[in-house]
Amino acid sequence: MSFWDGLDPKYRVIFCDVWGVVHDGVHLYPGAAERLRGWRADGRQVILVTNAPRTVDSVEAQLQRIGLPRDCWDGIATSGEAGIAALVELGAPVGFIGNPADRHVLEGRGIEIAEIGFSDLACTGIDGVRTHAEDYRAELQTCLKAGVTLHCLNPDRIVIRGGVEEDCAGAIADLYEAMGGQVEWYGKPHAHIYEHALHLAGDPPTDTVLAVGDSLRTDVLGAARMGFDTVFVAGGIHRGETIPPSFAEENGLGDWRPVAIVDGLA
C-alpha cells in the first residue's frame, strides 16, 4: 500500500505540479492520469499549479497533446498568466527571450515585442537554439547596461524534457541577478500563484490543501512558505535525491518537513 492509497481525507484540495510530476514534457508518467482522476472521484479538487510561462488555454492544449484527459483536473494556475497581466499593465513594448510559440502567446494577449529600445524584458525560457543560460550572457550584459528589468515568467531553473535536462527561464534570471540586474519573478515559490490557485479552489482553509511537487526551490519551498502540507516527488528533476537536512533551516522554515517523499503519483 502506497502513501497515496491511504491519503488523509482532510485534504480536500490538491495543488499538483505538472512537469516532473504528471509528465516529462513528452510523455505522461505511468499512473498519473489515474491518480488525478482518483482524487476527483474521491470528491477532492485538483488544481494544477505550474510555472509554465503561458496562458491556461496554452497549457490545456499542451496537456491534450501529451494525452492527459480533461477530466483529470478542476483548474489550472500558471505563472504565465500572472506575468502576462503585469506585462500588459506596463503598457509599453518589451524585449523577449524565449521560443517562438511563447512569443506568439504574448503577442496574442496584446503585448508588443521590441527588438531594441525597451526598458523591460520578458523571459519565458530558452529560445530553442541557445540551450544554456550562459549562452545569453552577452545579451543580458547589453540589457544590464541599459537598466532593463527582466520579467521571469517561469522561475524553474531546469526541466527534464523527454529524459534530457535543459535550462529554464529561472536559470537565465538567476544569471541576470548575479550580474547585478533587476528581476521580477512570477510563479512558484512566490505567493501570487498560490493565492490565485486558492481562489480557483474557492478559498479553502490552508489545512485542507496538499501540495505535490518535484522541485525543491519552487514547488516545495513555495508550498512550505504558504503553510501547505507538502509531498515531495523525488522521481522528478532531482532524480532520486532527498531533501537536504538543512533545507528547512536554510530557508527559514523552522521545523518544517514534508508529509511524505514519494517516487511519483503511481
C-alpha positions as CSV (number, residue, x, y, z in Angstrom):
1,M,0.0,0.0,0.0
2,S,1.5,3.3,-1.1
3,F,1.2,6.7,0.7
4,W,-1.4,7.7,-1.9
5,D,-3.7,4.8,-1.2
6,G,-4.1,6.0,2.4
7,L,-4.3,9.7,1.7
8,D,-5.9,11.6,4.6
9,P,-9.5,12.6,3.8
10,K,-8.8,16.0,5.3
11,Y,-7.1,17.0,2.1
12,R,-9.9,18.3,0.0
13,V,-7.8,20.3,-2.5
14,I,-4.6,19.0,-4.2
15,F,-2.2,21.6,-5.7
16,C,-0.3,19.4,-8.2
17,D,2.7,20.4,-10.1
18,V,2.7,19.3,-13.8
19,W,6.1,19.0,-15.4
20,G,8.1,16.4,-13.5
21,V,5.1,15.0,-11.7
22,V,2.4,14.4,-14.3
23,H,4.6,14.3,-17.5
24,D,8.2,14.9,-18.7
25,G,7.3,17.3,-21.5
26,V,6.8,14.4,-23.9
27,H,5.1,11.5,-22.2
28,L,2.7,11.1,-19.3
29,Y,4.2,9.3,-16.3
30,P,2.7,5.9,-15.6
31,G,-0.4,6.1,-13.3
32,A,-0.5,9.9,-13.3
33,A,-3.9,10.3,-15.0
34,E,-5.4,7.6,-13.0
35,R,-4.2,9.2,-9.7
36,L,-5.6,12.6,-10.7
37,R,-8.9,11.0,-11.7
38,G,-9.0,9.1,-8.4
39,W,-8.6,12.2,-6.3
40,R,-11.5,13.8,-8.1
41,A,-13.6,10.7,-7.8
42,D,-13.0,10.9,-4.0
43,G,-14.5,14.4,-4.1
44,R,-11.2,16.3,-3.9
45,Q,-10.4,19.3,-6.1
46,V,-7.3,19.1,-8.3
47,I,-5.7,22.4,-9.2
48,L,-2.7,22.1,-11.5
49,V,-0.2,24.7,-10.4
50,T,2.5,25.2,-13.0
51,N,5.4,27.5,-13.7
52,A,4.6,27.3,-17.4
53,P,5.1,30.8,-18.9
54,R,1.9,30.5,-20.9
55,T,-1.9,31.1,-20.7
56,V,-4.2,28.5,-19.3
57,D,-5.5,27.7,-22.8
58,S,-2.0,27.0,-24.0
59,V,-1.3,24.7,-21.1
60,E,-4.5,22.8,-21.7
61,A,-3.6,22.4,-25.3
62,Q,-0.2,21.0,-24.3
63,L,-1.8,18.6,-21.9
64,Q,-4.1,17.4,-24.6
65,R,-1.2,16.8,-27.0
66,I,0.6,14.8,-24.3
67,G,-2.5,12.8,-23.7
68,L,-3.8,13.9,-20.3
69,P,-7.6,13.7,-20.3
70,R,-9.6,16.9,-19.4
71,D,-11.4,15.1,-16.6
72,C,-8.1,15.0,-14.6
73,W,-8.3,18.5,-13.1
74,D,-10.6,21.2,-11.9
75,G,-8.5,24.2,-12.6
76,I,-5.0,25.4,-13.7
77,A,-2.9,28.2,-12.2
78,T,0.1,29.3,-14.3
79,S,2.9,31.7,-13.7
80,G,2.4,32.9,-17.3
81,E,-1.0,34.4,-16.5
82,A,0.5,36.3,-13.6
83,G,3.4,37.6,-15.7
84,I,1.2,38.4,-18.7
85,A,-1.0,40.6,-16.5
86,A,2.0,42.5,-15.3
87,L,3.4,43.0,-18.8
88,V,0.1,44.2,-20.1
89,E,-0.1,46.7,-17.2
90,L,3.3,48.2,-18.3
91,G,1.6,49.5,-21.5
92,A,4.9,49.6,-23.4
93,P,6.8,47.3,-25.8
94,V,9.1,44.8,-24.1
95,G,12.1,42.7,-25.1
96,F,11.8,39.0,-25.3
97,I,13.8,35.8,-24.6
98,G,12.0,32.5,-25.3
99,N,10.8,30.3,-28.0
100,P,8.5,31.4,-31.0
101,A,5.5,29.7,-29.5
102,D,5.7,31.6,-26.3
103,R,6.3,34.9,-28.2
104,H,3.1,34.2,-30.2
105,V,1.2,33.7,-26.9
106,L,2.4,37.0,-25.5
107,E,1.6,38.9,-28.7
108,G,-1.8,37.2,-28.8
109,R,-2.5,38.9,-25.4
110,G,-1.7,42.3,-26.8
111,I,2.0,42.5,-25.6
112,E,4.2,44.2,-28.2
113,I,7.7,42.7,-28.6
114,A,10.5,45.1,-29.4
115,E,14.0,44.3,-30.6
116,I,15.6,47.5,-29.3
117,G,14.8,50.4,-27.0
118,F,12.9,48.6,-24.3
119,S,13.0,49.0,-20.5
120,D,11.5,45.7,-19.7
121,L,12.4,42.2,-20.9
122,A,10.0,39.2,-20.9
123,C,11.8,35.9,-20.3
124,T,9.9,32.6,-20.8
125,G,12.8,30.3,-21.2
126,I,15.4,29.2,-23.8
127,D,14.9,30.1,-27.4
128,G,15.4,26.5,-28.7
129,V,18.8,27.4,-30.3
130,R,20.8,28.5,-27.2
131,T,20.3,25.8,-24.7
132,H,22.2,27.0,-21.6
133,A,21.7,30.1,-19.5
134,E,25.4,31.2,-20.1
135,D,24.6,31.4,-23.8
136,Y,22.6,34.5,-23.1
137,R,25.3,36.4,-21.1
138,A,26.2,38.8,-23.9
139,E,22.6,39.7,-24.5
140,L,22.0,40.1,-20.8
141,Q,25.1,42.4,-20.5
142,T,23.6,44.7,-23.0
143,C,20.3,44.8,-21.1
144,L,22.2,45.4,-17.8
145,K,23.9,48.4,-19.3
146,A,20.5,49.8,-20.3
147,G,19.0,49.3,-16.9
148,V,16.4,46.8,-18.2
149,T,14.2,44.9,-15.8
150,L,13.9,41.2,-16.6
151,H,10.4,39.7,-16.0
152,C,10.8,35.9,-15.4
153,L,7.6,34.1,-16.4
154,N,8.9,30.7,-15.3
155,P,11.0,30.5,-12.1
156,D,12.0,26.9,-12.8
157,R,15.8,26.6,-13.2
158,I,15.8,23.3,-15.1
159,V,13.4,20.8,-16.6
160,I,13.6,17.3,-17.9
161,R,12.3,17.1,-21.5
162,G,12.0,13.6,-22.7
163,G,14.7,12.5,-20.3
164,V,17.1,15.3,-21.3
165,E,17.9,18.2,-18.9
166,E,17.6,21.7,-20.2
167,D,17.8,25.2,-18.6
168,C,14.6,27.2,-18.0
169,A,13.8,30.9,-17.6
170,G,14.7,30.8,-13.9
171,A,18.3,29.9,-14.8
172,I,18.6,32.9,-17.1
173,A,17.0,35.2,-14.4
174,D,19.5,33.9,-11.8
175,L,22.4,34.8,-14.1
176,Y,21.0,38.3,-14.7
177,E,20.6,38.8,-11.0
178,A,24.1,37.6,-10.4
179,M,25.3,40.1,-13.0
180,G,23.5,42.9,-11.0
181,G,20.3,43.1,-13.0
182,Q,16.8,43.7,-11.7
183,V,14.4,40.7,-11.9
184,E,10.7,40.4,-11.3
185,W,9.6,36.9,-10.6
186,Y,6.2,35.2,-11.3
187,G,5.1,31.7,-10.2
188,K,6.3,29.3,-7.6
189,P,7.8,29.8,-5.0
190,H,6.2,33.2,-4.9
191,A,2.9,33.8,-3.2
192,H,0.8,35.2,-6.0
193,I,0.4,32.0,-7.9
194,Y,-0.7,30.1,-4.8
195,E,-3.2,32.9,-4.0
196,H,-4.6,32.5,-7.5
197,A,-4.8,28.7,-7.1
198,L,-6.6,29.1,-3.7
199,H,-9.2,31.4,-5.3
200,L,-9.8,28.9,-8.1
201,A,-10.5,26.3,-5.4
202,G,-12.9,28.5,-3.6
203,D,-10.5,29.9,-1.0
204,P,-10.4,26.7,1.2
205,P,-8.7,26.6,4.6
206,T,-4.9,26.1,4.4
207,D,-5.0,22.9,6.3
208,T,-7.2,21.2,3.7
209,V,-4.7,21.8,1.0
210,L,-2.0,19.3,0.0
211,A,0.8,20.5,-2.4
212,V,2.6,18.0,-4.6
213,G,5.8,18.8,-6.5
214,D,9.3,17.7,-7.5
215,S,11.3,21.0,-7.4
216,L,12.8,21.9,-4.0
217,R,13.4,25.6,-5.0
218,T,9.9,26.2,-6.4
219,D,7.3,23.6,-5.6
220,V,8.4,22.5,-2.1
221,L,9.7,25.9,-0.9
222,G,6.7,27.8,-2.2
223,A,4.2,25.4,-0.6
224,A,6.1,25.3,2.7
225,R,6.1,29.1,2.9
226,M,2.4,29.2,2.3
227,G,1.8,26.7,5.2
228,F,0.6,23.8,3.0
229,D,1.3,20.2,3.8
230,T,3.7,19.1,1.1
231,V,4.6,15.8,-0.7
232,F,8.0,15.8,-2.4
233,V,8.2,13.8,-5.6
234,A,11.8,12.5,-5.7
235,G,11.4,10.9,-9.1
236,G,11.2,14.2,-11.0
237,I,14.0,16.7,-11.6
238,H,16.0,15.7,-8.6
239,R,16.2,12.1,-9.8
240,G,16.1,10.2,-6.5
241,E,17.8,12.8,-4.4
242,T,16.3,13.5,-1.0
243,I,15.6,16.8,0.8
244,P,18.8,18.0,2.4
245,P,18.7,18.0,6.3
246,S,19.5,21.8,6.2
247,F,16.7,22.7,3.8
248,A,14.2,24.0,6.4
249,E,16.8,25.9,8.4
250,E,18.4,27.5,5.4
251,N,15.0,28.7,4.1
252,G,13.7,30.0,7.5
253,L,11.0,27.2,7.7
254,G,11.6,26.3,11.4
255,D,10.8,22.6,12.0
256,W,9.0,22.1,8.7
257,R,9.2,18.7,7.0
258,P,7.2,17.1,4.1
259,V,4.3,14.8,5.0
260,A,5.8,12.3,2.6
261,I,8.5,11.6,0.0
262,V,7.4,9.5,-3.0
263,D,8.8,8.5,-6.3
264,G,5.7,9.6,-8.3
265,L,1.9,9.5,-8.4
266,A,1.6,5.8,-9.2
